[in-house]
Amino acid sequence: MKRVFSNPIVAVVAGACLRLFFVVKFPAGSGDTIIYDQLASNWLSHASYAMDVAGQPLPVDIRMPGYPAFLAIIYVLSGRSGESARRSVMLAQVVIDLGTCVLVACLASLLGVLCIKRANRRRAFLAGLWLAALCPFTANYVAVPLTETWAIFFTTLATLLFVKLIAQASCIASGGQLAEGARSFWILAAAAGFVVGLGTLFRPETPLLFIVAIPVLLFVFARRGELHRVILAVTVLFFSAAIPLVPWTIRNAITFHEFQPLTPKNTNLPGELVPNGFMAWERTWLYRVRDCYLVPWKLNEEAIRLEDIPSAAFDTPEERDRVAVVLETYNDDLTLTAEQDAAFAQLARERTARHPLRTYLWIPLRRAVRTWFTPRIELLPVSGNVFPLSYMWQEDPVDQRITVLLFFLNIVYVGLGMAGVFYLWKFPQVRPVVAFFLLFLLIRTAFLTTLETVEPRYVLVCFPMLIVLATPFFCVSPLVPNN
């Protein structure tokens, strides 16, 4: 067994088998899958980045172009499109995600270079590779045409470059290998920025990495009074990140006469009403994903039933009656009007004025907890219901076992990562890297609490960092600071 677990090829094969299992047994789709497929198909058929509206391709900017471009390439290479090409897309995502596993292992090994005995660096690499390869939460998303696999890949690659950048900055700040170190520092800065730019083509929140990296670099250089290097580093990072976004920005300027390097905050089609009032009302009570299926994701498509809205959305019977009146008129034609949206906005203002901490603190905290501590079964044919225990056991024991298993496995990954933060903090030379990881986890979580809906999948880009932080616990020899 020791020989098996010490072989990285076996880990990669095991990871490939797990991902192929999800592709074969549990292929999935979503509303976003349809959007990406339309964008890719129209790009190929009409040479237009457009969606089908009233039977005609309408140019849009509601999604970044990276993933539709990926789909278009797969469609061309496979000679297929739409449903028939999804299997090819999933198989390509298997390869991408296995590449992410190798990047996680390299990141764990790099962390080992900073704080672990030389004999343990290989163990750190293997631990990171196995933990990433066997993580069912990230592996699961190769079986659905969504941006998760690419977002995790680019975030992990950028993190690897940023960790090297921070380590190099520490070397420069301490005066070691100044000339050679300075040259490689600027190369790393340009590469890290460019990768962030590529990642932004898939997910517009990827530049959150800059918000994390810049304070860490500022701290490292401030100890030596070399703040000018931070200014230069920020310039290089932003300039190199902007390069991949130039074609998209030019396209939006020509097509929509606007400066739009990212997708708009509200991704609605041209002419659609932005339901700001409805979304403000949601933020006063919505904190779990199952309510998204019943309320916000039905908006402008299905009837919304009053009994599906949780009781926490109403402070008084009078408030419930007001929502019922609005929904009654909405359900007649399934299109939210400006007047109906204004009514929800008024409800949101009243609820926030009545309990401001609920809107600005308690609901975001509950969202954060739900996002992190969930069984992550949204792509599986599992209900996710554990309670009441005896009833669910009699109703579907297999369903309950899988839900409980994934719930506790999620806790293990999160718990080991958080324990790694405290454990690694005692190594002074690795503290800037640990601070980078911790800041990203916190800022990413805070960002997710501001979104209109609650989707646990958006936190998956954090799992490579959790895995890297957990790897020291799988090294046999004790960890000691490098001299």
C-alpha positions in Angstrom: 0.0 0.0 0.0 2.9 2.4 0.8 4.2 1.8 -2.7 0.8 2.6 -4.2 0.3 5.8 -2.3 3.9 7.0 -3.1 3.3 6.7 -6.8 1.9 10.0 -8.3 0.8 8.2 -11.5 -1.6 6.0 -9.4 -3.0 9.2 -7.8 -3.7 10.7 -11.2 -5.3 7.5 -12.5 -7.5 7.3 -9.3 -8.5 10.9 -9.9 -9.3 10.2 -13.5 -11.5 7.2 -12.6 -13.4 9.3 -10.0 -14.1 12.0 -12.6 -15.1 9.5 -15.3 -17.5 7.9 -12.8 -19.3 11.3 -12.5 -19.3 11.8 -16.2 -20.8 8.4 -17.0 -23.2 8.1 -14.0 -24.2 11.6 -13.2 -23.9 14.0 -16.1 -25.8 17.2 -15.4 -26.8 20.5 -16.7 -28.2 23.9 -15.6 -29.8 27.1 -16.8 -26.3 28.5 -17.4 -25.4 25.5 -19.5 -28.1 26.5 -22.0 -26.8 30.1 -22.1 -23.2 29.0 -22.7 -24.3 26.5 -25.4 -26.3 29.2 -27.3 -23.4 31.7 -27.1 -21.0 29.1 -28.5 -23.3 27.8 -31.2 -24.2 31.3 -32.4 -20.5 32.3 -32.4 -19.8 29.4 -34.8 -23.0 29.7 -36.9 -23.3 33.5 -37.2 -19.9 34.8 -36.1 -21.7 36.7 -33.4 -21.5 36.4 -29.6 -25.2 36.3 -29.3 -28.3 34.6 -27.7 -31.5 33.5 -29.4 -34.2 36.1 -28.7 -37.4 36.0 -30.7 -35.8 33.6 -33.1 -32.9 35.9 -33.9 -29.3 36.0 -32.6 -29.0 39.1 -30.3 -25.5 40.3 -29.3 -25.1 40.2 -25.6 -22.5 40.7 -22.9 -24.2 38.8 -20.1 -21.4 36.2 -19.8 -17.6 36.4 -20.2 -16.5 34.8 -23.5 -13.9 32.3 -22.1 -16.2 29.4 -21.6 -18.3 29.8 -24.8 -14.9 30.0 -26.6 -13.9 26.7 -25.0 -17.2 25.1 -26.0 -16.8 26.4 -29.6 -13.4 24.8 -29.8 -14.7 21.5 -28.6 -17.6 21.6 -31.0 -15.2 22.3 -33.9 -12.8 19.5 -32.9 -15.5 17.0 -32.2 -17.6 17.9 -35.2 -20.6 18.1 -33.0 -22.6 20.7 -31.1 -25.3 21.0 -28.5 -26.3 17.9 -26.5 -24.3 15.5 -28.6 -21.0 17.4 -27.8 -21.5 17.6 -24.0 -19.7 14.3 -23.4 -16.7 15.7 -25.3 -16.8 18.8 -23.2 -16.9 16.8 -20.0 -14.0 14.6 -21.0 -12.0 17.7 -21.8 -12.8 19.0 -18.3 -11.6 15.8 -16.8 -8.1 16.5 -18.3 -8.3 20.2 -17.1 -9.2 19.2 -13.6 -6.5 16.6 -13.4 -4.1 19.4 -14.4 -5.5 21.3 -11.4 -4.7 18.4 -9.2 -1.0 18.5 -10.3 -0.9 22.3 -9.7 -2.3 21.7 -6.2 0.5 19.2 -5.6 3.1 21.6 -6.9 1.7 24.3 -4.6 1.9 22.0 -1.6 5.5 21.1 -2.5 6.3 24.8 -2.8 4.9 25.4 0.6 7.1 22.6 1.8 10.2 24.3 0.4 9.5 27.2 2.7 8.8 25.3 5.9 9.3 21.5 5.7 12.3 19.3 5.9 13.6 18.4 2.5 12.7 14.7 3.1 9.1 15.7 3.5 8.7 17.8 0.3 7.8 14.8 -1.8 5.3 13.7 0.9 3.7 17.2 0.7 3.5 16.8 -3.1 1.9 13.4 -2.9 -0.5 14.5 -0.1 -1.7 17.4 -2.1 -2.1 15.3 -5.2 -4.1 12.6 -3.5 -6.3 15.0 -1.6 -7.1 16.9 -4.8 -7.5 13.9 -7.0 -10.0 12.2 -4.6 -11.9 15.4 -3.7 -15.5 14.6 -4.9 -16.7 18.2 -4.8 -14.4 19.5 -7.5 -14.4 16.3 -9.4 -18.2 16.3 -9.6 -18.3 19.5 -11.6 -16.4 18.1 -14.6 -19.7 16.4 -15.4 -21.6 19.6 -16.1 -20.9 22.3 -18.7 -20.2 25.1 -16.3 -17.2 27.4 -15.6 -16.3 25.7 -12.3 -13.5 23.5 -13.7 -11.8 26.3 -15.5 -12.3 28.8 -12.6 -10.6 26.3 -10.2 -7.8 25.7 -12.7 -6.9 29.4 -13.3 -7.3 30.3 -9.6 -4.9 27.5 -8.6 -2.4 28.4 -11.3 -2.6 32.1 -10.4 -2.2 31.1 -6.7 0.9 29.1 -7.5 2.5 32.1 -9.3 1.5 34.5 -6.5 3.1 32.2 -3.9 6.3 32.2 -5.9 6.0 35.9 -6.2 5.5 36.4 -2.5 8.5 34.1 -1.8 10.6 36.0 -4.3 9.5 39.3 -2.7 10.6 38.1 0.7 13.9 37.3 -0.8 14.3 40.7 -2.4 13.1 42.5 0.8 15.7 40.6 2.8 18.4 41.6 0.4 19.2 38.2 -0.9 20.0 37.6 -4.5 18.8 41.1 -5.3 19.7 41.4 -9.0 18.7 37.9 -10.2 15.7 37.9 -7.8 14.4 41.2 -9.1 14.4 40.0 -12.7 12.5 36.8 -11.9 10.1 38.8 -9.6 8.9 41.0 -12.5 8.6 37.9 -14.8 6.5 36.2 -12.1 4.4 39.4 -11.6 3.7 39.6 -15.4 2.8 35.9 -15.5 0.5 36.1 -12.5 -1.3 39.1 -13.9 -1.7 37.4 -17.3 -3.2 34.3 -15.7 -5.6 36.3 -13.7 -6.7 38.0 -16.9 -7.2 34.7 -18.6 -9.3 33.5 -15.6 -11.3 36.7 -15.8 -12.4 35.6 -19.3 -14.1 32.7 -17.6 -15.3 34.3 -14.3 -15.4 38.0 -13.8 -14.6 37.9 -10.0 -11.1 36.3 -10.6 -9.4 39.7 -9.9 -10.3 39.3 -6.3 -6.8 37.6 -6.2 -5.3 41.1 -6.6 -7.2 42.4 -3.6 -5.5 39.7 -1.6 -2.0 39.7 -3.2 -1.4 43.5 -3.1 -1.7 43.9 0.8 0.6 40.9 1.3 3.2 42.3 -1.1 2.8 45.7 0.6 3.5 44.2 4.0 6.5 42.3 2.7 8.2 45.3 1.1 7.1 47.8 3.8 9.4 46.1 6.2 12.3 47.3 4.1 10.9 50.6 3.2 10.7 49.6 -0.5 7.1 50.7 -1.2 8.1 51.8 -4.7 8.4 48.1 -5.6 4.8 47.6 -4.7 3.7 50.4 -7.0 5.7 48.9 -9.8 4.3 45.4 -9.0 0.7 46.6 -9.1 1.3 48.3 -12.4 2.8 45.1 -13.9 0.0 43.0 -12.5 -2.8 45.2 -13.8 -1.2 45.8 -17.2 -0.6 42.1 -17.8 -4.1 41.2 -16.6 -5.6 43.7 -19.0 -4.0 42.2 -22.1 -6.3 39.1 -22.4 -9.3 41.4 -21.8 -8.5 43.8 -24.6 -10.4 42.0 -27.5 -13.5 41.6 -25.3 -13.4 45.2 -24.2 -13.0 46.4 -27.8 -15.9 44.2 -28.9 -18.2 45.7 -26.3 -17.2 49.2 -27.2 -18.0 48.6 -30.8 -21.2 46.6 -30.3 -22.7 48.4 -27.3 -20.8 51.7 -27.3 -19.7 51.1 -23.7 -16.5 50.5 -21.8 -17.2 47.1 -20.3 -14.1 44.9 -19.7 -16.3 42.6 -17.5 -19.9 41.4 -17.6 -22.4 43.9 -16.2 -23.4 43.4 -12.5 -26.9 42.6 -13.5 -26.7 40.0 -16.3 -30.1 40.8 -18.0 -30.8 40.7 -21.7 -31.2 44.1 -23.4 -34.6 45.6 -22.6 -35.2 43.3 -19.7 -36.2 44.9 -16.3 -33.4 44.6 -13.7 -35.4 43.4 -10.6 -33.4 45.5 -8.1 -36.3 45.7 -5.7 -37.0 42.0 -5.8 -33.3 41.2 -5.2 -33.2 43.7 -2.3 -36.2 42.0 -0.8 -34.5 38.6 -1.2 -31.4 39.8 0.7 -33.5 40.4 3.8 -34.3 36.6 4.2 -32.6 34.4 1.5 -29.7 32.3 2.8 -30.1 28.7 1.5 -29.9 27.3 -2.0 -33.1 25.3 -1.8 -35.1 28.5 -1.5 -33.5 29.7 -4.8 -35.2 26.9 -6.7 -38.6 27.9 -5.2 -38.4 31.7 -5.5 -35.7 33.7 -7.4 -34.9 31.1 -10.1 -38.6 31.0 -11.0 -38.8 34.7 -11.6 -40.1 35.6 -15.1 -40.4 31.9 -15.9 -42.8 30.2 -13.5 -45.4 31.0 -11.0 -44.1 31.8 -7.5 -46.3 30.3 -4.8 -46.7 32.1 -1.5 -46.5 28.9 0.5 -43.1 28.2 -1.0 -41.6 31.3 0.6 -40.2 30.7 4.0 -41.9 32.3 7.0 -38.7 34.3 7.7 -39.5 36.4 4.7 -42.5 38.0 6.5 -42.3 39.9 9.8 -46.1 40.4 10.1 -49.3 38.9 8.6 -49.8 42.3 6.9 -46.5 42.0 5.2 -47.4 38.5 4.0 -50.7 39.8 2.6 -48.8 42.5 0.6 -46.5 39.9 -1.0 -49.5 37.8 -1.8 -51.2 40.7 -3.6 -48.0 41.3 -5.7 -47.6 37.6 -6.5 -51.2 37.3 -7.6 -50.7 39.9 -10.3 -47.3 38.6 -11.2 -48.5 35.0 -11.6 -51.1 36.1 -14.2 -48.4 36.7 -16.9 -45.2 35.5 -15.3 -43.4 38.8 -16.0 -42.3 41.1 -13.2 -43.3 44.7 -13.9 -41.7 47.9 -12.7 -44.7 48.5 -10.3 -44.3 45.0 -8.8 -40.6 45.5 -8.4 -41.2 48.8 -6.7 -43.5 47.1 -4.2 -40.7 44.6 -3.3 -38.2 47.4 -3.0 -40.5 49.1 -0.5 -40.8 45.9 1.5 -37.0 45.6 1.5 -36.6 49.1 2.8 -39.1 48.5 5.6 -37.6 45.2 6.6 -34.1 46.6 6.6 -35.1 49.7 8.6 -36.8 47.4 11.1 -33.9 45.0 11.5 -30.7 46.4 9.9 -28.4 43.9 11.5 -30.5 41.1 10.0 -29.9 42.4 6.4 -26.3 43.5 6.8 -24.9 40.9 9.3 -27.0 37.9 10.2 -28.3 36.9 6.7 -24.8 37.3 5.2 -23.3 35.2 8.1 -26.0 32.5 7.5 -25.2 32.6 3.8 -21.5 32.1 4.5 -22.1 29.1 6.8 -24.5 27.5 4.3 -22.1 28.1 1.5 -19.2 26.4 3.2 -21.0 23.7 5.3 -23.2 21.9 2.8 -23.2 18.3 1.5 -22.8 19.7 -2.0 -25.2 17.2 -3.6 -26.8 19.8 -6.1 -25.6 17.8 -9.1 -26.4 14.4 -7.7 -29.8 12.6 -7.7 -29.9 12.9 -3.9 -32.4 14.9 -1.9 -29.9 16.2 0.7 -32.5 15.6 3.5 -31.1 14.0 6.7 -33.8 15.0 9.2 -36.0 13.6 10.6 -33.5 10.8 11.0 -35.9 7.8 11.4 -38.3 8.9 8.6 -35.5 9.5 6.1 -33.8 6.2 7.0 -37.0 4.3 6.3 -37.8 6.4 3.2 -34.4 6.2 1.5 -31.4 5.0 3.6 -29.0 5.2 0.7 -29.9 8.8 0.1 -29.4 9.6 3.7 -26.0 7.8 3.9 -24.7 9.6 0.8 -25.8 13.0 2.2 -24.3 12.4 5.6 -21.1 11.1 4.1 -20.6 14.1 1.8 -21.6 16.5 4.6 -18.9 15.1 6.9 -16.3 14.8 4.1 -16.9 18.5 3.4 -16.3 19.3 7.1 -13.0 17.2 7.0 -11.6 19.3 4.0 -12.7 22.6 5.6 -11.5 21.6 9.1 -8.1 20.4 7.9 -7.6 23.6 5.9 -8.4 25.8 8.8 -6.3 23.7 11.2 -3.4 24.1 8.7 -3.7 27.9 9.0 -3.0 27.8 12.7 -0.4 25.1 12.4 1.6 26.8 9.7 1.5 30.2 11.3 4.3 29.3 13.6 6.7 29.3 10.7 7.7 32.9 10.2 8.9 32.4 6.6 5.6 31.0 5.5 3.3 33.5 7.2 2.9 35.8 4.2 1.7 32.8 2.1 -0.7 31.6 4.8 -2.0 35.2 5.1 -2.6 35.2 1.3 -4.6 32.0 1.6 -6.6 33.2 4.6 -7.4 36.6 3.1 -8.6 35.0 -0.1 -10.9 32.6 1.8 -12.3 35.5 3.8 -12.7 38.0 0.9 -14.1 35.3 -1.4 -16.7 34.3 1.2 -17.6 38.0 1.9 -18.1 38.5 -1.9 -20.3 35.5 -2.2 -22.7 36.8 0.5 -23.4 39.9 -1.6 -24.7 37.9 -4.6 -28.4 37.8 -5.4 -28.6 34.0 -4.8 -26.8 31.5 -2.7 -24.9 28.8 -4.7 -22.4 26.6 -2.9 -20.5 25.9 -6.1 -19.0 29.4 -6.1 -16.8 28.4 -3.1 -15.2 25.5 -4.9 -12.3 27.7 -6.1 -11.2 27.8 -2.5 -10.7 24.1 -2.1 -7.2 23.9 -3.7 -6.0 26.3 -1.0 -7.7 24.3 1.7 -6.0 21.1 0.4 -2.6 22.8 0.4 -3.1 24.0 3.9 -4.0 20.5 5.0 -1.0 18.7 3.5 1.4 19.2 6.4 -0.8 16.9 8.5 0.0 14.0 6.0 3.8 14.4 6.3 5.2 11.7 8.4 8.3 13.5 9.7 7.8 16.5 12.0 7.8 19.9 10.3 10.7 22.2 11.2 11.5 25.7 10.0 14.2 25.9 7.4 17.5 27.5 8.4 
